[in-house]
């Protein structure tokens, strides 16, 4: 075994290690998704396929809700597209870290990036000013595999919990997002905290105003873009 392969193995395993907090959160969220999926009328196979090919917690919960009210496929596809379009912004934010990386390796990274893995990666990038592709693959793949397995387990036990909302399982994803937000603030320099708070307030105000003229999911995306542009200007 060459020194390069040993180094790559170490970086991959470090990515897996750094993913442990995310995987702990994924366990509860994916379990909740499996249970909610069963209560929405999905089969174990459908739950597994959603986790394999969609792999987006918020979108998967939305799919369950839309399936439960018998929404048309076109409405489900359009809604999921807009909800997941934020991934374009997240992937763009990671572009500088992987400029010298191979095409297919970047495709693999972009395909498996989630809100949580993005949060871990961008936090590391802010601290160290660099990211390694092998480390990122370890982070992404470990989270992906755990999500699939745990969502299937959730589906298997779903019939035992006919009303998951009674236990707050449908709020598991929200709780995880709050944790990620707090973790992000821990890496921000004190001099910039006020700027970030202003940007959060700007996002909320824009969203409330835009909701009067467009669907909620679209107003969230547009508000995020506006706040991002303002944030870049402030940062300069």
C-alpha positions as CSV (number, residue, x, y, z in Angstrom):
1,X,0.0,0.0,0.0
2,X,1.5,3.4,-1.0
3,X,1.8,6.4,1.2
4,X,-0.7,8.2,-0.9
5,X,-3.4,5.5,-0.4
6,X,-2.7,5.4,3.3
7,X,-3.1,9.2,3.4
8,X,-6.3,9.0,1.4
9,X,-7.7,6.3,3.7
10,X,-6.8,8.5,6.7
11,X,-8.5,11.5,5.2
12,X,-11.6,9.4,4.3
13,X,-11.9,8.0,7.9
14,X,-11.4,11.5,9.3
15,X,-14.4,12.6,7.2
16,X,-16.4,9.7,8.6
17,X,-15.3,10.7,12.1
18,X,-16.2,14.4,11.6
19,X,-19.6,13.1,10.3
20,X,-20.5,11.4,13.6
21,X,-22.5,14.4,15.1
22,X,-24.4,14.6,11.8
23,X,-25.0,10.9,11.8
24,X,-26.4,11.0,15.3
25,X,-28.9,13.7,14.1
26,X,-29.6,11.7,10.9
27,X,-30.5,8.6,12.9
28,X,-33.5,10.3,14.6
29,X,-34.5,12.3,11.5
30,X,-34.3,9.4,9.1
31,X,-36.1,7.2,11.6
32,X,-38.8,9.8,11.8
33,X,-39.0,10.0,8.0
34,X,-39.5,6.2,7.7
35,X,-42.3,6.3,10.3
36,X,-44.0,9.3,8.7
37,X,-43.6,7.7,5.2
38,X,-45.5,4.6,6.4
39,X,-48.2,6.7,7.9
40,X,-48.5,8.6,4.6
41,X,-49.2,5.4,2.7
42,X,-45.7,4.7,1.3
43,X,-44.3,1.2,1.1
44,X,-40.8,0.2,2.5
45,X,-39.5,0.0,-1.1
46,X,-40.8,3.5,-1.8
47,X,-39.2,4.9,1.4
48,X,-35.9,3.2,0.4
49,X,-36.0,4.6,-3.1
50,X,-36.8,8.1,-1.9
51,X,-33.8,8.0,0.4
52,X,-31.5,6.6,-2.3
53,X,-32.5,8.9,-5.2
54,X,-33.9,12.0,-3.5
55,X,-31.8,12.1,-0.4
56,X,-33.1,15.4,1.0
57,X,-34.8,15.3,4.4
58,X,-37.0,18.4,3.9
59,X,-38.1,17.3,0.4
60,X,-38.8,13.7,1.5
61,X,-41.1,14.9,4.4
62,X,-42.8,17.2,1.9
63,X,-43.3,14.3,-0.5
64,X,-45.0,12.4,2.3
65,X,-47.3,15.3,3.0
66,X,-48.2,15.7,-0.7
67,X,-48.7,12.0,-1.2
68,X,-51.0,11.9,1.8
69,X,-53.3,14.5,0.2
70,X,-53.1,12.8,-3.2
71,X,-51.3,15.7,-5.0
72,X,-50.5,15.2,-8.7
73,X,-47.0,14.1,-9.7
74,X,-46.4,17.4,-11.5
75,X,-47.1,19.3,-8.3
76,X,-44.8,17.1,-6.2
77,X,-41.9,17.4,-8.8
78,X,-42.3,21.2,-9.0
79,X,-42.4,21.6,-5.2
80,X,-39.4,19.4,-4.6
81,X,-37.4,21.2,-7.3
82,X,-38.0,24.6,-5.7
83,X,-37.3,23.3,-2.2
84,X,-34.1,21.6,-3.2
85,X,-32.9,24.5,-5.4
86,X,-31.1,25.9,-2.4
87,X,-28.5,23.2,-3.0
88,X,-27.3,25.2,-6.0
89,X,-26.3,28.0,-3.6
90,X,-24.6,25.6,-1.2
91,X,-22.7,23.9,-4.0
92,X,-21.6,27.2,-5.4
93,X,-20.3,28.2,-1.9
94,X,-18.1,25.1,-1.9
95,X,-16.7,25.6,-5.4
96,X,-13.6,27.5,-4.3
97,X,-12.5,24.6,-2.1
98,X,-12.6,22.0,-4.9
99,X,-11.4,23.9,-8.0
100,X,-8.5,21.6,-8.6
101,X,-10.5,18.5,-8.0
102,X,-11.5,16.0,-10.8
103,X,-14.8,16.3,-12.6
104,X,-16.4,13.1,-11.5
105,X,-15.2,13.5,-8.0
106,X,-16.9,16.9,-7.9
107,X,-20.0,15.4,-9.3
108,X,-20.0,12.9,-6.4
109,X,-19.5,15.6,-3.9
110,X,-22.3,17.8,-5.3
111,X,-24.7,14.9,-5.6
112,X,-24.4,14.0,-1.9
113,X,-24.2,17.5,-0.4
114,X,-26.9,18.1,2.2
115,X,-27.7,21.0,4.5
116,X,-25.9,19.1,7.3
117,X,-22.8,18.1,5.4
118,X,-22.6,21.6,3.9
119,X,-22.7,23.0,7.5
120,X,-19.8,20.7,8.6
121,X,-17.8,21.4,5.4
122,X,-18.2,25.2,5.4
123,X,-17.4,25.4,9.1
124,X,-14.2,23.5,8.5
125,X,-13.4,25.7,5.4
126,X,-13.9,28.9,7.5
127,X,-11.5,27.6,10.1
128,X,-8.8,26.0,7.9
129,X,-9.3,27.8,4.6
130,X,-9.1,24.5,2.7
131,X,-11.0,21.3,2.2
132,X,-9.9,17.9,0.9
133,X,-12.0,15.9,-1.6
134,X,-11.3,12.6,0.0
135,X,-12.3,13.9,3.4
136,X,-15.5,15.3,1.9
137,X,-16.3,11.9,0.3
138,X,-15.9,10.3,3.8
139,X,-18.3,12.9,5.2
140,X,-20.9,12.5,2.5
141,X,-20.9,8.8,1.9
142,X,-21.1,7.9,5.6
143,X,-24.1,10.2,6.1
144,X,-25.8,8.9,2.9
145,X,-25.5,5.3,3.8
146,X,-26.7,5.8,7.4
147,X,-29.7,7.9,6.1
148,X,-30.8,5.0,3.8
149,X,-30.5,2.3,6.3
150,X,-32.1,4.2,9.2
151,X,-35.1,5.4,7.0
152,X,-35.7,1.7,6.1
153,X,-35.6,0.8,9.8
154,X,-38.1,3.7,10.5
155,X,-40.4,2.3,7.8
156,X,-40.2,-1.2,9.4
157,X,-41.3,0.1,12.8
158,X,-43.7,2.7,11.3
159,X,-46.8,0.5,11.6
160,X,-46.3,0.5,15.4
161,X,-46.7,4.3,15.5
162,X,-49.8,5.2,13.6
163,X,-49.7,8.9,14.6
164,X,-46.1,10.1,14.6
165,X,-47.1,13.8,15.1
166,X,-48.1,12.8,18.7
167,X,-44.5,12.3,19.5
168,X,-43.1,15.3,17.6
169,X,-41.3,13.2,15.1
170,X,-42.3,15.5,12.3
171,X,-40.2,18.3,13.9
172,X,-37.0,16.3,14.1
173,X,-35.6,18.0,11.0
174,X,-36.4,21.5,12.3
175,X,-34.6,20.7,15.6
176,X,-31.5,19.6,13.6
177,X,-31.5,22.8,11.5
178,X,-31.5,24.8,14.8
179,X,-28.5,22.9,16.0
180,X,-26.6,23.6,12.8
181,X,-27.4,27.3,13.0
182,X,-26.0,27.4,16.6
183,X,-22.9,25.5,15.5
184,X,-22.4,28.0,12.7
185,X,-22.5,31.0,15.1
186,X,-19.8,29.4,17.2
187,X,-17.3,29.8,14.3
188,X,-18.2,33.4,13.5
189,X,-15.9,36.2,14.7
190,X,-17.6,38.4,17.3
191,X,-17.2,41.5,15.1
192,X,-19.4,39.9,12.5
193,X,-22.2,38.5,14.7
194,X,-24.2,41.7,14.4
195,X,-23.9,41.6,10.6
196,X,-25.2,38.0,10.5
197,X,-28.1,38.9,12.8
198,X,-29.0,41.8,10.4
199,X,-28.9,39.4,7.5
200,X,-31.2,36.9,9.3
201,X,-33.6,39.7,10.0
202,X,-33.4,40.9,6.4
203,X,-34.2,37.3,5.2
204,X,-37.2,37.1,7.4
205,X,-38.6,40.5,6.4
206,X,-38.0,39.8,2.7
207,X,-39.7,36.4,3.0
208,X,-42.8,37.9,4.8
209,X,-43.1,40.6,2.1
210,X,-42.5,38.3,-0.9
211,X,-45.0,35.7,0.5
212,X,-47.7,38.2,-0.4
213,X,-46.8,38.0,-4.1
214,X,-45.5,34.4,-4.6
215,X,-45.6,30.9,-3.1
216,X,-43.9,30.5,0.2
217,X,-41.2,28.1,-1.0
218,X,-40.2,30.5,-3.8
219,X,-40.2,33.5,-1.4
220,X,-37.7,31.6,0.8
221,X,-35.3,31.0,-2.1
222,X,-35.5,34.6,-3.4
223,X,-35.1,36.0,0.2
224,X,-32.0,33.8,0.7
225,X,-30.5,35.1,-2.6
226,X,-31.1,38.7,-1.6
227,X,-29.6,38.2,1.8
228,X,-26.6,36.4,0.3
229,X,-25.9,39.2,-2.1
230,X,-26.1,41.8,0.7
231,X,-23.9,39.6,2.8
232,X,-21.2,39.5,0.1
233,X,-21.3,43.3,-0.3
234,X,-21.0,43.8,3.5
235,X,-18.1,41.3,3.6
236,X,-16.1,43.3,1.1
